[in-house]
Structure formats: C-alpha cells, structure tokens
Amino acid sequence: MLYAGERTALREMAAAMASEHSSTFSTSIVATLKERIISWQYPPEHRLTEDGLCREFGVSRSPVREALRVLATNGFVRRMDNRGYAVRQVKLRELEELYDVRLALELFAVEQLTGAGAPPDELAALAETWREVLRQPRRDVEELATLDARFHEGLARLAGNTLLLQQLAGINERLQVFRTIDFAKPDRVESTCAEHLAILDRIAAGDVTGARAALRRNVEEGRNIVGNSIKEALARAYAHA
C-alpha cells in the first residue's frame, strides 16, 4: 500500500519523465525543421500545421507546439491568424536591402572607431575569439552565426553610437537565418576568420581606408554566398513543390 506522499512522489516522477521525453522529441523536431528551412527545402510561406507535424513525426501535440514555439522565437517561422505557422523566408529584394543598410551602418561604425582609436584590449579580445575559431573551426553553424553577429555588433558598440548599435542588432536578428546559410559553405569559416582579423588589424593600425575595405569584403562575400545559395535552393524547392 502506498501512502499519500509516495503516490505524490510517483506522480511527480512520472510527470518529470513525460516532460523529459516531450523535450527530447521537441528538440529533434526543431533540429529537423530548422535544417529543412536553412537548406530551403521549404519555399517561402510554406505552411506548417500541428496536425501535419504530429502525423509526420508520430508524436503528440505537446512536443510539436514546443518545437514551433522555439522556431518562431528564433525567427524561422511566423504565427498565422488561423493558428498555423508559415516558414519565414525573406524575399531576395528584401535581403539585398537588409545587407545594403547593414553595410552602410557598419562602414560608418568602423570609420568612427578607427579614427577615434579603439581600446587595444577590446580589439585583442575580439581577435582571440576568431583565432580560437580558426584553431577549432568544426562548430555548429548557428554558433558561428551568433559569434559573427556579436563580432560586428561589438565593433559598433566600441564606436560608441548606441542608436547605430540598436539598428544593427535589429537587422542582424532578421539576418540570423541567412548567416547560418553563409557558414554552411565549405571553407567559409576559415575565410571569415581571416577577414575579421584583417578588419581588426586595420582598425588597430588606424587605417580607415583599409578597415573599410576589409569590412566591405567580409560583408559582401557573405551577401554573395547567401544570395547564390537562396537562388539555387529556391529553384530546387519550387521544382519539387
């Protein structure tokens, strides 16, 4: 015979185990859907429904809802009025405009930072981060995308313009998915490390022209990689739609 306290403990244990299993399923679903979105297996505005995902993955609604919530929070999908979700893919023209504004903001920040003189210890810390990435380049693309955004926002922060930093952070949030596409390209990690270190080297040397040129190379290479990848993926997605 179980006492009340023992029954409560068993119920709590069962609930914890169920929650753990649900979390495991949710994590797996997030990883699968994220990979499909990043590789553009889904065309823009592709519908995702709880019923459809429950059938596909053979799970209850709880892990599916959690997975969709995580994807929505990270900007991969958006909630629709009818309670469904749609894949959040930016149109090519919008993407170009985001990169244009990002480049303009960052060029200004680097120019200001280089002209005023950046704290050597801050530049050294940023450089060490990317030397470490160069030593251990095999990393998750999302981790690399986050590190890349932090690098560029770090330069804006050192430039001391709070409004510029806020605007850049907003753009970077919308570009996060595309940064993962950028880092999925072979050898992109190594080239990014080299480009970031070149930017920091020119800033430390007080070379405004060189710093702007190094930054432009870094941003435009990413823009070209992402643009070409999206065009290829869109062609594949619509061919199989």
KOLBA-359880 format. One record per residue: residue in three letters; x, y, z of N, C-alpha, C in turn. Coordinates in nm, 4 decimals, padded with zeros to 6 digits, m for minus. Layout:
N
R   resn        n.u        n.v        n.w       ca.u       ca.v       ca.w        c.u        c.v        c.w
R    ala          X          Y          Z          X          Y          Z          X          Y          Z
...
//
This chain:
241
R   resn        n.u        n.v        n.w       ca.u       ca.v       ca.w        c.u        c.v        c.w
R    met    00.0849   m00.1202    00.0000    00.0000    00.0000    00.0000    00.0881    00.1249    00.0000
R    leu    00.0541    00.2189   m00.0875    00.1313    00.3415   m00.0961    00.0666    00.4519   m00.0142
R    tyr    00.1484    00.5241    00.0592    00.0996    00.6391    00.1345    00.0810    00.7576    00.0388
R    ala    00.0082    00.8572    00.0849   m00.0215    00.9740    00.0016    00.1057    01.0398   m00.0507
R    gly    00.2046    01.0522    00.0373    00.3301    01.1143   m00.0045    00.3991    01.0342   m00.1127
R    glu    00.3933    00.9002   m00.1022    00.4570    00.8154   m00.2031    00.3852    00.8261   m00.3365
R    arg    00.2508    00.8309   m00.3317    00.1746    00.8446   m00.4553    00.2060    00.9770   m00.5238
R    thr    00.2182    01.0814   m00.4425    00.2528    01.2125   m00.4986    00.3897    01.2097   m00.5637
R    ala    00.4848    01.1452   m00.4957    00.6202    01.1351   m00.5491    00.6218    01.0591   m00.6811
R    leu    00.5443    00.9517   m00.6900    00.5376    00.8735   m00.8134    00.4766    00.9541   m00.9270
R    arg    00.3701    01.0295   m00.8931    00.3079    01.1130   m00.9957    00.4051    01.2185   m01.0463
R    glu    00.4785    01.2770   m00.9526    00.5759    01.3790   m00.9926    00.6869    01.3188   m01.0774
R    met    00.7290    01.1979   m01.0426    00.8337    01.1309   m01.1196    00.7844    01.0995   m01.2608
R    ala    00.6586    01.0505   m01.2692    00.6019    01.0183   m01.3998    00.5883    01.1444   m01.4854
R    ala    00.5472    01.2540   m01.4219    00.5316    01.3801   m01.4946    00.6669    01.4301   m01.5437
R    ala    00.7689    01.4150   m01.4602    00.9032    01.4583   m01.4991    00.9550    01.3769   m01.6166
R    met    00.9298    01.2446   m01.6127    00.9742    01.1577   m01.7226    00.9010    01.1929   m01.8521
R    ala    00.7694    01.2202   m01.8406    00.6925    01.2575   m01.9592    00.7428    01.3891   m02.0172
R    ser    00.7740    01.4845   m01.9282    00.8252    01.6139   m01.9729    00.9602    01.5985   m02.0417
R    glu    01.0444    01.5101   m01.9863    01.1767    01.4866   m02.0450    01.1636    01.4259   m02.1839
R    his    01.0719    01.3275   m02.1971    01.0513    01.2658   m02.3280    00.9984    01.3680   m02.4281
R    ser    00.9031    01.4518   m02.3831    00.8469    01.5548   m02.4704    00.9548    01.6520   m02.5155
R    ser    01.0436    01.6907   m02.4219    01.1523    01.7821   m02.4546    01.2473    01.7214   m02.5562
R    thr    01.2742    01.5908   m02.5429    01.3625    01.5217   m02.6370    01.3013    01.5209   m02.7761
R    phe    01.1714    01.4886   m02.7846    01.1015    01.4892   m02.9127    01.1037    01.6288   m02.9733
R    ser    01.0767    01.7300   m02.8887    01.0727    01.8677   m02.9361    01.2069    01.9103   m02.9940
R    thr    01.3148    01.8763   m02.9257    01.4489    01.9117   m02.9725    01.4775    01.8489   m03.1075
R    ser    01.4361    01.7227   m03.1240    01.4576    01.6527   m03.2506    01.3774    01.7163   m03.3632
R    ile    01.2530    01.7541   m03.3331    01.1684    01.8174   m03.4342    01.2255    01.9526   m03.4741
R    val    01.2701    02.0311   m03.3758    01.3308    02.1616   m03.4039    01.4507    02.1448   m03.4969
R    ala    01.5373    02.0496   m03.4659    01.6581    02.0283   m03.5469    01.6225    01.9908   m03.6905
R    thr    01.5244    01.9034   m03.7070    01.4845    01.8593   m03.8409    01.4238    01.9735   m03.9217
R    leu    01.3290    02.0450   m03.8616    01.2630    02.1541   m03.9335    01.3599    02.2677   m03.9631
R    lys    01.4483    02.2956   m03.8693    01.5470    02.4023   m03.8889    01.6380    02.3703   m04.0071
R    glu    01.6796    02.2451   m04.0158    01.7652    02.2027   m04.1266    01.6921    02.2192   m04.2597
R    arg    01.5640    02.1847   m04.2624    01.4859    02.1991   m04.3852    01.4714    02.3452   m04.4252
R    ile    01.4535    02.4317   m04.3257    01.4374    02.5741   m04.3545    01.5686    02.6346   m04.4021
R    ile    01.6769    02.6021   m04.3319    01.8080    02.6570   m04.3674    01.8501    02.6136   m04.5067
R    ser    01.8199    02.4878   m04.5419    01.8579    02.4369   m04.6745    01.7533    02.4694   m04.7800
R    trp    01.6507    02.5452   m04.7429    01.5454    02.5896   m04.8329    01.4730    02.4727   m04.8989
R    gln    01.4536    02.3646   m04.8231    01.3685    02.2561   m04.8725    01.2228    02.3004   m04.8741
R    tyr    01.1906    02.4021   m04.7917    01.0579    02.4618   m04.7914    01.0639    02.5945   m04.8671
R    pro    00.9719    02.6193   m04.9595    00.9671    02.7508   m05.0241    00.9123    02.8550   m04.9270
R    pro    00.9257    02.9842   m04.9574    00.8713    03.0884   m04.8701    00.7227    03.0693   m04.8448
R    glu    00.6811    03.0922   m04.7208    00.5410    03.0846   m04.6770    00.4870    02.9408   m04.6742
R    his    00.5736    02.8424   m04.6793    00.5289    02.7034   m04.6667    00.4555    02.6853   m04.5342
R    arg    00.3357    02.6236   m04.5377    00.2538    02.6073   m04.4187    00.3009    02.4901   m04.3340
R    leu    00.3054    02.5109   m04.2032    00.3340    02.4051   m04.1073    00.2177    02.3998   m04.0091
R    thr    00.1561    02.2844   m03.9943    00.0433    02.2712   m03.9029    00.0748    02.1681   m03.7955
R    glu    00.0139    02.1847   m03.6821    00.0342    02.0898   m03.5729   m00.0100    01.9494   m03.6132
R    asp   m00.1274    01.9401   m03.6773   m00.1782    01.8087   m03.7174   m00.0816    01.7393   m03.8134
R    gly   m00.0344    01.8139   m03.9115    00.0551    01.7552   m04.0102    00.1861    01.7092   m03.9483
R    leu    00.2412    01.7906   m03.8580    00.3682    01.7550   m03.7951    00.3508    01.6395   m03.6962
R    cys    00.2379    01.6358   m03.6272    00.2110    01.5233   m03.5364    00.2088    01.3921   m03.6140
R    arg    00.1420    01.3936   m03.7315    00.1369    01.2722   m03.8132    00.2745    01.2358   m03.8668
R    glu    00.3485    01.3362   m03.9138    00.4795    01.3089   m03.9726    00.5771    01.2509   m03.8715
R    phe    00.5812    01.3099   m03.7516    00.6798    01.2676   m03.6523    00.6255    01.1623   m03.5553
R    gly    00.4956    01.1331   m03.5637    00.4371    01.0314   m03.4775    00.4414    01.0665   m03.3303
R    val    00.4117    01.1935   m03.2995    00.4154    01.2396   m03.1605    00.2859    01.3130   m03.1274
R    ser    00.2695    01.3463   m03.0001    00.1528    01.4224   m02.9554    00.1719    01.5709   m02.9882
R    arg    00.0716    01.6498   m02.9563    00.0789    01.7924   m02.9870    00.1806    01.8678   m02.9010
R    ser    00.2053    01.8197   m02.7800    00.2917    01.8946   m02.6877    00.4308    01.9216   m02.7442
R    pro    00.5067    01.8191   m02.7891    00.6397    01.8489   m02.8433    00.6349    01.9290   m02.9725
R    val    00.5297    01.9090   m03.0526    00.5165    01.9846   m03.1771    00.4944    02.1326   m03.1466
R    arg    00.4064    02.1609   m03.0510    00.3811    02.3001   m03.0129    00.5081    02.3668   m02.9593
R    glu    00.5816    02.2929   m02.8767    00.7060    02.3477   m02.8219    00.8073    02.3738   m02.9321
R    ala    00.8170    02.2818   m03.0277    00.9114    02.2986   m03.1390    00.8753    02.4215   m03.2220
R    leu    00.7479    02.4392   m03.2519    00.7046    02.5549   m03.3299    00.7266    02.6848   m03.2534
R    arg    00.7063    02.6796   m03.1223    00.7301    02.7983   m03.0395    00.8771    02.8389   m03.0456
R    val    00.9662    02.7409   m03.0351    01.1105    02.7683   m03.0413    01.1485    02.8245   m03.1784
R    leu    01.0974    02.7647   m03.2843    01.1277    02.8118   m03.4195    01.0751    02.9527   m03.4419
R    ala    00.9577    02.9833   m03.3878    00.9025    03.1178   m03.4018    00.9857    03.2198   m03.3251
R    thr    01.0291    03.1830   m03.2050    01.1117    03.2715   m03.1232    01.2428    03.3042   m03.1929
R    asn    01.2983    03.2055   m03.2638    01.4267    03.2237   m03.3322    01.4123    03.2779   m03.4736
R    gly    01.2885    03.3089   m03.5146    01.2689    03.3743   m03.6429    01.2613    03.2838   m03.7639
R    phe    01.2501    03.1537   m03.7433    01.2449    03.0617   m03.8570    01.1037    03.0486   m03.9140
R    val    01.0026    03.0659   m03.8294    00.8633    03.0600   m03.8742    00.7876    03.1758   m03.8101
R    arg    00.6694    03.2029   m03.8632    00.5846    03.3065   m03.8044    00.4456    03.2493   m03.7792
R    arg    00.3815    03.2967   m03.6741    00.2476    03.2518   m03.6390    00.1459    03.3179   m03.7306
R    met    00.0503    03.2411   m03.7790   m00.0539    03.2930   m03.8667   m00.1836    03.3120   m03.7885
R    asp   m00.2755    03.3872   m03.8470   m00.4006    03.4176   m03.7781   m00.4835    03.2931   m03.7498
R    asn   m00.4724    03.1921   m03.8367   m00.5526    03.0705   m03.8192   m00.4834    02.9674   m03.7299
R    arg   m00.3852    03.0123   m03.6530   m00.3139    02.9296   m03.5555   m00.2123    02.8355   m03.6191
R    gly   m00.1987    02.8417   m03.7510   m00.0933    02.7654   m03.8157    00.0352    02.8468   m03.8181
R    tyr    00.1360    02.7935   m03.8835    00.2642    02.8626   m03.8945    00.3083    02.8626   m04.0400
R    ala    00.3857    02.9637   m04.0767    00.4408    02.9725   m04.2116    00.5912    02.9918   m04.2025
R    val    00.6614    02.9260   m04.2942    00.8068    02.9398   m04.2975    00.8420    03.0837   m04.3320
R    arg    00.9310    03.1396   m04.2537    00.9654    03.2812   m04.2696    01.0905    03.2933   m04.3558
R    gln    01.0692    03.3110   m04.4847    01.1789    03.3283   m04.5782    01.1732    03.4707   m04.6335
R    val    01.2840    03.5411   m04.6250    01.2889    03.6788   m04.6741    01.3042    03.6784   m04.8258
R    lys    01.2331    03.7679   m04.8931    01.2461    03.7780   m05.0380    01.3838    03.8319   m05.0737
R    leu    01.4310    03.7959   m05.1927    01.5664    03.8338   m05.2331    01.5862    03.9853   m05.2319
R    arg    01.4861    04.0594   m05.2777    01.4982    04.2044   m05.2797    01.5095    04.2587   m05.1379
R    glu    01.4293    04.2065   m05.0474    01.4355    04.2496   m04.9074    01.5711    04.2149   m04.8471
R    leu    01.6221    04.0972   m04.8831    01.7529    04.0560   m04.8329    01.8619    04.1523   m04.8790
R    glu    01.8580    04.1906   m05.0064    01.9556    04.2854   m05.0599    01.9496    04.4178   m04.9839
R    glu    01.8293    04.4633   m04.9557    01.8138    04.5900   m04.8838    01.8672    04.5805   m04.7416
R    leu    01.8451    04.4668   m04.6765    01.8979    04.4471   m04.5412    02.0508    04.4525   m04.5425
R    tyr    02.1122    04.3859   m04.6395    02.2581    04.3878   m04.6485    02.3096    04.5273   m04.6822
R    asp    02.2378    04.6012   m04.7665    02.2798    04.7373   m04.8005    02.2831    04.8258   m04.6760
R    val    02.1753    04.8206   m04.5972    02.1680    04.9033   m04.4764    02.2713    04.8568   m04.3748
R    arg    02.2849    04.7256   m04.3593    02.3850    04.6729   m04.2664    02.5248    04.7228   m04.3040
R    leu    02.5587    04.7153   m04.4320    02.6919    04.7574   m04.4758    02.7136    04.9059   m04.4494
R    ala    02.6133    04.9875   m04.4780    02.6269    05.1317   m04.4553    02.6505    05.1624   m04.3079
R    leu    02.5746    05.0976   m04.2198    02.5903    05.1187   m04.0760    02.7281    05.0749   m04.0288
R    glu    02.7715    04.9587   m04.0749    02.8994    04.9061   m04.0268    03.0184    04.9837   m04.0818
R    leu    03.0095    05.0292   m04.2044    03.1182    05.1110   m04.2591    03.1342    05.2392   m04.1779
R    phe    03.0208    05.3006   m04.1425    03.0259    05.4221   m04.0610    03.0866    05.3912   m03.9243
R    ala    03.0431    05.2815   m03.8627    03.0934    05.2453   m03.7298    03.2437    05.2215   m03.7323
R    val    03.2913    05.1478   m03.8317    03.4340    05.1176   m03.8423    03.5144    05.2445   m03.8681
R    glu    03.4606    05.3326   m03.9509    03.5292    05.4597   m03.9774    03.5430    05.5416   m03.8494
R    gln    03.4344    05.5499   m03.7725    03.4380    05.6246   m03.6473    03.5337    05.5606   m03.5471
R    leu    03.5265    05.4286   m03.5382    03.6097    05.3561   m03.4423    03.7577    05.3685   m03.4758
R    thr    03.7889    05.3549   m03.6033    03.9299    05.3613   m03.6454    03.9859    05.5018   m03.6279
R    gly    03.9065    05.6008   m03.6625    03.9529    05.7388   m03.6498    03.9738    05.7810   m03.5059
R    ala    03.8871    05.7345   m03.4155    03.8959    05.7741   m03.2749    03.9989    05.6927   m03.1978
R    gly    04.0287    05.5748   m03.2487    04.1214    05.4869   m03.1773    04.0480    05.3917   m03.0859
R    ala    04.0622    05.2635   m03.1108    03.9894    05.1624   m03.0329    04.0750    05.1115   m02.9179
R    pro    04.0142    05.0739   m02.8054    04.0889    05.0181   m02.6923    04.1617    04.8902   m02.7348
R    pro    04.2935    04.8861   m02.7212    04.3700    04.7683   m02.7658    04.3249    04.6374   m02.7016
R    asp    04.2880    04.6422   m02.5723    04.2475    04.5191   m02.5054    04.1165    04.4648   m02.5627
R    glu    04.0251    04.5547   m02.6012    03.8991    04.5126   m02.6611    03.9242    04.4487   m02.7978
R    leu    04.0103    04.5109   m02.8773    04.0428    04.4549   m03.0084    04.1123    04.3198   m02.9938
R    ala    04.1987    04.3090   m02.8941    04.2701    04.1833   m02.8710    04.1738    04.0716   m02.8330
R    ala    04.0713    04.1043   m02.7543    03.9736    04.0035   m02.7132    03.8936    03.9550   m02.8334
R    leu    03.8538    04.0479   m02.9208    03.7818    04.0084   m03.0413    03.8699    03.9225   m03.1313
R    ala    03.9953    03.9600   m03.1428    04.0874    03.8841   m03.2271    04.1081    03.7432   m03.1730
R    glu    04.1206    03.7299   m03.0430    04.1435    03.5982   m02.9831    04.0245    03.5056   m03.0066
R    thr    03.9045    03.5614   m03.0040    03.7851    03.4802   m03.0311    03.7954    03.4141   m03.1676
R    trp    03.8376    03.4905   m03.2677    03.8420    03.4363   m03.4035    03.9672    03.3548   m03.4300
R    arg    04.0723    03.3778   m03.3540    04.1874    03.2861   m03.3631    04.1497    03.1498   m03.3061
R    glu    04.0690    03.1507   m03.2002    04.0229    03.0254   m03.1410    03.9311    02.9507   m03.2378
R    val    03.8449    03.0241   m03.3065    03.7589    02.9611   m03.4076    03.8450    02.9014   m03.5188
R    leu    03.9493    02.9716   m03.5560    04.0391    02.9228   m03.6611    04.1106    02.7953   m03.6184
R    arg    04.1426    02.7872   m03.4888    04.2068    02.6659   m03.4368    04.1086    02.5492   m03.4294
R    gln    03.9815    02.5803   m03.4027    03.8793    02.4769   m03.3921    03.7579    02.5171   m03.4777
R    pro    03.7700    02.5045   m03.6095    03.6656    02.5534   m03.6994    03.5417    02.4653   m03.7082
R    arg    03.5504    02.3406   m03.6645    03.4362    02.2497   m03.6767    03.3354    02.2791   m03.5656
R    arg    03.2422    02.3677   m03.5961    03.1417    02.4120   m03.4993    03.0049    02.4144   m03.5651
R    asp    02.9040    02.4196   m03.4808    02.7673    02.4298   m03.5297    02.7492    02.5630   m03.6021
R    val    02.6779    02.5607   m03.7154    02.6629    02.6828   m03.7947    02.5889    02.7917   m03.7178
R    glu    02.4995    02.7534   m03.6290    02.4279    02.8546   m03.5506    02.5199    02.9236   m03.4508
R    glu    02.6106    02.8471   m03.3923    02.7090    02.9073   m03.3021    02.7957    03.0070   m03.3782
R    leu    02.8396    02.9686   m03.4973    02.9231    03.0568   m03.5788    02.8458    03.1820   m03.6203
R    ala    02.7193    03.1639   m03.6557    02.6369    03.2787   m03.6950    02.6223    03.3768   m03.5793
R    thr    02.6040    03.3241   m03.4595    02.5911    03.4102   m03.3411    02.7215    03.4822   m03.3116
R    leu    02.8332    03.4102   m03.3204    02.9635    03.4722   m03.2978    02.9894    03.5829   m03.3999
R    asp    02.9489    03.5587   m03.5237    02.9690    03.6582   m03.6288    02.8889    03.7843   m03.5992
R    ala    02.7626    03.7673   m03.5602    02.6797    03.8841   m03.5268    02.7394    03.9609   m03.4086
R    arg    02.7880    03.8880   m03.3090    02.8490    03.9532   m03.1926    02.9745    04.0309   m03.2312
R    phe    03.0507    03.9793   m03.3253    03.1710    04.0484   m03.3701    03.1350    04.1843   m03.4295
R    his    03.0404    04.1837   m03.5230    03.0052    04.3082   m03.5909    02.9348    04.4057   m03.4970
R    glu    02.8520    04.3537   m03.4098    02.7881    04.4412   m03.3112    02.8908    04.4922   m03.2101
R    gly    02.9925    04.4115   m03.1836    03.0984    04.4546   m03.0926    03.1739    04.5751   m03.1465
R    leu    03.1970    04.5759   m03.2779    03.2636    04.6916   m03.3389    03.1754    04.8159   m03.3269
R    ala    03.0449    04.7985   m03.3490    02.9531    04.9116   m03.3373    02.9479    04.9619   m03.1930
R    arg    02.9516    04.8684   m03.0985    02.9499    04.9072   m02.9565    03.0745    04.9879   m02.9213
R    leu    03.1892    04.9445   m02.9705    03.3131    05.0169   m02.9425    03.3135    05.1551   m03.0069
R    ala    03.2390    05.1704   m03.1169    03.2310    05.3012   m03.1824    03.1521    05.4003   m03.0974
R    gly    03.0716    05.3490   m03.0031    03.0055    05.4356   m02.9070    02.8757    05.4979   m02.9519
R    asn    02.8170    05.4462   m03.0616    02.6904    05.5018   m03.1097    02.5779    05.4051   m03.0725
R    thr    02.5032    05.4377   m02.9700    02.4007    05.3469   m02.9182    02.2888    05.3228   m03.0184
R    leu    02.2424    05.4273   m03.0848    02.1337    05.4126   m03.1815    02.1779    05.3256   m03.2989
R    leu    02.3000    05.3470   m03.3460    02.3518    05.2654   m03.4555    02.3556    05.1187   m03.4150
R    leu    02.4014    05.0924   m03.2924    02.4081    04.9548   m03.2431    02.2695    04.8915   m03.2377
R    gln    02.1700    04.9673   m03.1934    02.0338    04.9150   m03.1862    01.9810    04.8807   m03.3251
R    gln    02.0064    04.9690   m03.4206    01.9606    04.9437   m03.5577    02.0302    04.8214   m03.6166
R    leu    02.1601    04.8104   m03.5924    02.2355    04.6967   m03.6453    02.1899    04.5660   m03.5818
R    ala    02.1627    04.5691   m03.4513    02.1156    04.4480   m03.3828    01.9815    04.4022   m03.4397
R    gly    01.8939    04.4970   m03.4719    01.7650    04.4622   m03.5309    01.7810    04.3969   m03.6675
R    ile    01.8722    04.4503   m03.7474    01.8989    04.3915   m03.8791    01.9609    04.2535   m03.8640
R    asn    02.0557    04.2409   m03.7724    02.1213    04.1119   m03.7517    02.0233    04.0041   m03.7071
R    glu    01.9233    04.0436   m03.6291    01.8223    03.9468   m03.5865    01.7487    03.8905   m03.7076
R    arg    01.7189    03.9758   m03.8040    01.6489    03.9314   m03.9239    01.7403    03.8534   m04.0180
R    leu    01.8706    03.8749   m04.0063    01.9661    03.8062   m04.0935    02.0216    03.6779   m04.0318
R    gln    01.9805    03.6461   m03.9100    02.0410    03.5324   m03.8400    02.0299    03.4024   m03.9195
R    val    01.9141    03.3768   m03.9760    01.8956    03.2542   m04.0545    01.9918    03.2523   m04.1718
R    phe    02.0130    03.3677   m04.2345    02.0981    03.3725   m04.3526    02.2455    03.3608   m04.3171
R    arg    02.2818    03.4008   m04.1973    02.4194    03.3794   m04.1531    02.4490    03.2296   m04.1425
R    thr    02.3494    03.1511   m04.1027    02.3716    03.0058   m04.0951    02.3933    02.9488   m04.2342
R    ile    02.3250    03.0032   m04.3347    02.3469    02.9602   m04.4729    02.4887    02.9948   m04.5152
R    asp    02.5327    03.1134   m04.4784    02.6682    03.1600   m04.5107    02.7726    03.0633   m04.4564
R    phe    02.7600    03.0256   m04.3288    02.8610    02.9409   m04.2659    02.8485    02.7936   m04.3036
R    ala    02.7420    02.7578   m04.3735    02.7295    02.6199   m04.4208    02.8176    02.5940   m04.5422
R    lys    02.8686    02.6994   m04.6040    02.9538    02.6837   m04.7218    03.0937    02.6373   m04.6797
R    pro    03.1492    02.5352   m04.7478    03.2841    02.4875   m04.7144    03.3872    02.6004   m04.7207
R    asp    03.4779    02.5995   m04.6275    03.5890    02.6958   m04.6192    03.5457    02.8362   m04.5769
R    arg    03.4160    02.8570   m04.5529    03.3707    02.9902   m04.5161    03.4187    03.0285   m04.3761
R    val    03.4317    02.9307   m04.2887    03.4770    02.9617   m04.1530    03.6177    03.0201   m04.1574
R    glu    03.7056    02.9529   m04.2308    03.8445    02.9994   m04.2380    03.8538    03.1380   m04.3021
R    ser    03.7776    03.1599   m04.4099    03.7854    03.2902   m04.4762    03.7275    03.4009   m04.3875
R    thr    03.6228    03.3698   m04.3113    03.5655    03.4688   m04.2202    03.6652    03.5063   m04.1111
R    cys    03.7328    03.4064   m04.0553    03.8343    03.4348   m03.9534    03.9403    03.5291   m04.0082
R    ala    03.9884    03.4991   m04.1281    04.0914    03.5828   m04.1893    04.0402    03.7243   m04.2127
R    glu    03.9156    03.7364   m04.2586    03.8585    03.8684   m04.2856    03.8374    03.9479   m04.1566
R    his    03.7894    03.8820   m04.0521    03.7700    03.9508   m03.9239    03.9028    03.9981   m03.8661
R    leu    04.0030    03.9131   m03.8733    04.1348    03.9516   m03.8213    04.1948    04.0663   m03.9022
R    ala    04.1680    04.0680   m04.0339    04.2168    04.1779   m04.1180    04.1478    04.3093   m04.0802
R    ile    04.0183    04.3035   m04.0514    03.9453    04.4237   m04.0081    04.0062    04.4782   m03.8791
R    leu    04.0281    04.3891   m03.7833    04.0842    04.4311   m03.6548    04.2256    04.4850   m03.6701
R    asp    04.3028    04.4239   m03.7579    04.4403    04.4700   m03.7812    04.4417    04.6123   m03.8353
R    arg    04.3525    04.6406   m03.9304    04.3482    04.7748   m03.9911    04.2952    04.8782   m03.8914
R    ile    04.1994    04.8367   m03.8070    04.1492    04.9286   m03.7042    04.2610    04.9630   m03.6069
R    ala    04.3339    04.8609   m03.5615    04.4437    04.8827   m03.4664    04.5516    04.9725   m03.5252
R    ala    04.5711    04.9623   m03.6573    04.6739    05.0433   m03.7238    04.6254    05.1850   m03.7527
R    gly    04.4979    05.2131   m03.7257    04.4437    05.3457   m03.7546    04.4237    05.3706   m03.9026
R    asp    04.4138    05.2625   m03.9805    04.3996    05.2711   m04.1256    04.2509    05.2693   m04.1617
R    val    04.1902    05.3877   m04.1735    04.0471    05.3965   m04.2002    04.0116    05.3340   m04.3347
R    thr    04.0872    05.3684   m04.4381    04.0588    05.3157   m04.5721    04.0716    05.1640   m04.5747
R    gly    04.1776    05.1123   m04.5119    04.1982    04.9679   m04.5088    04.0916    04.8958   m04.4284
R    ala    04.0494    04.9553   m04.3172    03.9460    04.8940   m04.2333    03.8137    04.8882   m04.3075
R    arg    03.7793    04.9959   m04.3770    03.6548    04.9967   m04.4547    03.6596    04.8930   m04.5662
R    ala    03.7730    04.8832   m04.6338    03.7854    04.7863   m04.7431    03.7752    04.6430   m04.6917
R    ala    03.8392    04.6156   m04.5784    03.8349    04.4809   m04.5199    03.6934    04.4452   m04.4766
R    leu    03.6232    04.5414   m04.4170    03.4856    04.5166   m04.3747    03.3955    04.4922   m04.4953
R    arg    03.4119    04.5728   m04.5983    03.3296    04.5575   m04.7181    03.3490    04.4186   m04.7791
R    arg    03.4729    04.3716   m04.7866    03.4990    04.2375   m04.8415    03.4249    04.1309   m04.7620
R    asn    03.4301    04.1432   m04.6304    03.3671    04.0441   m04.5428    03.2146    04.0406   m04.5615
R    val    03.1524    04.1566   m04.5581    03.0068    04.1628   m04.5681    02.9602    04.1226   m04.7081
R    glu    03.0278    04.1700   m04.8117    02.9827    04.1416   m04.9474    03.0056    03.9961   m04.9854
R    glu    03.1093    03.9333   m04.9324    03.1276    03.7909   m04.9603    03.0109    03.7116   m04.9013
R    gly    02.9716    03.7462   m04.7788    02.8570    03.6799   m04.7176    02.7303    03.7037   m04.7969
R    arg    02.7095    03.8260   m04.8421    02.5913    03.8587   m04.9220    02.5867    03.7732   m05.0495
R    asn    02.6998    03.7612   m05.1178    02.7046    03.6846   m05.2422    02.6784    03.5363   m05.2191
R    ile    02.7374    03.4819   m05.1126    02.7171    03.3404   m05.0813    02.5701    03.3129   m05.0527
R    val    02.5111    03.3964   m04.9682    02.3715    03.3775   m04.9295    02.2797    03.3946   m05.0501
R    gly    02.3019    03.4988   m05.1291    02.2170    03.5227   m05.2456    02.2203    03.4076   m05.3438
R    asn    02.3390    03.3587   m05.3754    02.3510    03.2468   m05.4699    02.2897    03.1191   m05.4131
R    ser    02.3112    03.0959   m05.2828    02.2552    02.9761   m05.2195    02.1032    02.9783   m05.2223
R    ile    02.0446    03.0952   m05.1977    01.8991    03.1073   m05.1956    01.8423    03.0868   m05.3357
R    lys    01.9058    03.1423   m05.4359    01.8571    03.1245   m05.5734    01.8578    02.9769   m05.6123
R    glu    01.9660    02.9080   m05.5786    01.9746    02.7654   m05.6102    01.8698    02.6859   m05.5330
R    ala    01.8554    02.7189   m05.4038    01.7603    02.6440   m05.3199    01.6160    02.6703   m05.3611
R    leu    01.5860    02.7963   m05.3997    01.4512    02.8277   m05.4452    01.4165    02.7499   m05.5719
R    ala    01.5120    02.7392   m05.6610    01.4880    02.6630   m05.7840    01.4559    02.5185   m05.7520
R    arg    01.5290    02.4612   m05.6547    01.5040    02.3218   m05.6147    01.3685    02.3096   m05.5443
R    ala    01.3403    02.4059   m05.4546    01.2166    02.3980   m05.3778    01.0936    02.4037   m05.4668
R    tyr    01.0938    02.4979   m05.5606    00.9762    02.5117   m05.6470    00.9687    02.3988   m05.7496
R    ala    01.0828    02.3409   m05.7835    01.0820    02.2295   m05.8782    01.0147    02.1075   m05.8185
R    his    01.0215    02.0947   m05.6828    00.9635    01.9788   m05.6158    00.8349    02.0125   m05.5419
R    ala    00.7881    02.1378   m05.5581    00.6669    02.1789   m05.4860    00.5425    02.1109   m05.5437
//
